[in-house]
Amino acid sequence: MSTDVDVVVCGAGVAGLAAAHALGGLGLRVLVLDKQRAVRAVPKGELLQPGAAGVLAHWGVVDELDADGALRLSGLVARDPHGAALMTMDYRTLPTERPWLLVHDYHVILGALSRTLPAGVELRRGVLVRELLRDENGRTTGVRTDGGDLTAALVVAADGVSSRLRRASGIEVVRTDYEHRLAAFELTGQAPGDDVSTYATPRGLAMRYPLPGGRARLYVQVGPDELRGVDATAAAGWVDGLVRDVPAFAPLREDVARAWPTRQVLPVGRALATSLTADGLVLIGESAHAVHPAAGQGMNSSILDAASLATRLRPLDGDLSPDLLRPRLREWSAERRQALAHVGTTSHNATRMISDLSPLVRVLGRRALRKTGGNRRLRYTIMHNMAGLGQHPLTPLDRLHQLGVLPDPRGGRLPGWARSR
């Protein structure tokens, strides 16, 4: 059956554009649709891990970001409220060509992805996708837009957390919202920095990292209604309270106050769809999964979604007939969903050590940070996993080592799988 295009991608965020890159790179005719006419600046998706950066480098996106002034950071540091390091993950020790975090604004990353799309990819903005088209057997065969119907051998739903297409397909998602929110500030006039610093504080999580142009991103954990009704007059008192909780932020007092009018409060949750595919449809990015942003995994997982999907479809050599496509998508969904479940668990455990304010978890979390920080084997394994370079889950015994319940005789050296490389 002839179609208008091979693939319709619904959504032109990082997930959708990554899918267009990956599938367009297979020689497929890809059409990307997005309801927004222009890209909006949002405080999300600014940290690229080495694994995702490797994929983007292959697509030419990293060169574009370097030309746009992207920063390369040495790694992640967990700190106490005064700024002392509890655990340092030095990415420069990783076995990869890109042993660093790449940092830029989300809208700049979108621009770099858009400019480097393969020749067979078309991007149309300002187009609303209203519903899925289906044949008599219920298989997805395209989409209905406000401009008419479009048929495709494969529809990619990259339309975000509240995905209309996911709901239309009948795929369920298991979502858990965290009780807290994150207040996001963009600070100006900042001194250069070299890492992403996460602070374990009396108010929970705080996070700061540099952005190009002498700026920095600051996230602060807040209660659901903590900033409701806090105007510019009352803001000074809130900032004073922040500095009392996090003395390391004392030099930032005026910077946070200056950024107050443009602050954003973001809900946070974790989610994973029960499947990443229905007949003729795949879910990519936030339509399928979400994690707490503190672990820097969300956007990176979306990029790896797209790259792994292209790997699965490459042997089809452009033939997306249903009988060939269907088993490939099922295999991809099972494999990728397992990886995403691991990412979600790792991200949640890492976040909970700092964000959970219950007395017992606070004590155990701070202890786990210190013990893991002093254990080379565990620290390297966690860093390798977060970097997107492969999965090496921690065992129940490793958890006991993290808490210092049992000594780790191997703690002073690299894990065995790393030494055998």
C-alpha positions, 0 to 999 in steps of 0.5 A, a space after each residue: 500500500 502506498 503512503 504519503 511518507 514512510 514515517 510521521 513523527 508527531 512532536 518536534 522536541 528533542 525526542 521527535 527530532 532525534 527520531 527523525 534523525 535516526 529514521 531519516 538516516 536509514 533513507 526513510 521519508 520522514 515528516 515531522 509535525 509540531 503544533 507550536 509555530 515557534 520554539 519556546 525557551 524552557 528550563 529543561 533538557 540542558 545536560 547531554 550525557 556522553 552516551 547521548 552525545 556520542 549519538 549526536 556527534 554521529 549526526 553532526 549535532 555536537 559540532 553545531 552545539 560546539 559552534 554555538 558555545 556549548 560548555 563541556 563539564 567534567 562531571 557531577 558532584 554531590 555536596 553538603 549545604 556548605 559546598 563540601 564534596 560528598 561524592 565526585 563522579 569525574 567523567 574524565 575517567 570514563 572510557 569514551 571519546 567524549 568524557 564530559 557533560 555537554 551543556 546548552 539551552 534546550 532551544 539551542 539543542 533543538 535548533 542544532 537538531 533541526 539544522 542537521 536533519 537528513 535530506 529525506 526529513 521535512 519539518 512542519 510547524 504549526 500543524 495540530 495532529 488531531 487523531 490516529 488513522 486506523 485500518 479495519 484491523 485497528 492498525 495505525 496507518 497515519 494521522 489526521 491533522 487540521 490540514 488533512 489526513 496523512 498516511 504512513 507506514 509508521 507513526 512516532 508519538 513524540 508528543 510529550 507527557 500528556 500524549 494524545 496519541 498514546 491515549 488514543 492507542 490504548 497504551 497505559 502509563 504508570 506515573 508517580 508524582 513526587 510530592 515536591 516541585 522544582 523552582 528553576 532560576 536562570 542566574 546571570 553574571 556568573 563565574 565559570 564553573 566546571 561541574 554539575 553540583 547537587 546539594 543535599 540540604 535541609 530543604 531537600 535537593 538543590 542543583 546548580 550548573 553553568 550555562 553558556 554566556 556567563 549564566 547558571 541554572 539553579 534548581 531548588 526543591 520546594 513544596 507544592 504551594 511554597 511559592 504561591 503568592 510570594 511576590 517580589 516583596 516577599 521574595 527577599 525573605 524566601 531567598 534569605 531562608 534559602 541561604 540559611 538552608 544552603 550557606 554555599 548559596 550566600 554569594 548567590 543571594 542577589 542573583 537569585 533575587 534578580 532572577 525571581 520575576 522569571 522563575 518557573 516552578 516545575 512538577 516532577 514525576 516518574 513514569 513508564 508506559 506499559 509498552 512502547 509500541 502498538 501496531 503501526 505506532 511507537 512511543 518516543 521520549 516523554 510520551 513513554 517515560 519520565 524521570 526526575 530531572 536531577 539525575 540528568 537522564 530524561 532527554 538523554 534516554 529519549 535520544 537513545 530511544 531513537 538510536 536503538 529504534 533505528 538499529 532495530 529497523 536497519 535490517 529491513 532496508 527501508 521495507 516497512 511492510 506490517 509483517 516485517 515491521 511488527 516483530 521488529 517493533 515488539 523486540 525493540 519495545 521489550 529491550 528498550 523498556 527494560 533499559 528504561 526501567 533500569 534508568 528509572 529505578 537508578 534515577 529515583 534511588 539517586 534522587 530520593 537520597 537527597 530529596 526525601 525529607 523523612 528523618 530516616 531516609 535523610 540520615 541513610 541518604 547522606 550516609 549512602 552518599 558519603 560511603 559511595 563517594 569513598 568507594 571507587 568501584 561503586 562510584 565508577 559503576 554509577 557514573 558509567 550507568 548515568 553516562 549512558 555507556 552501558 548498564 551494570 545494575 547494583 546488586 543487593 550486596 552493593 546496596 549494603 556496601 553503600 550504606 556501610 553495613 558491610 565493608 567492601 573489599 573491592 571498593 578501592 579498585 575499578 569494577 571487574 567489567 571495567 578492568 577487563 576492557 
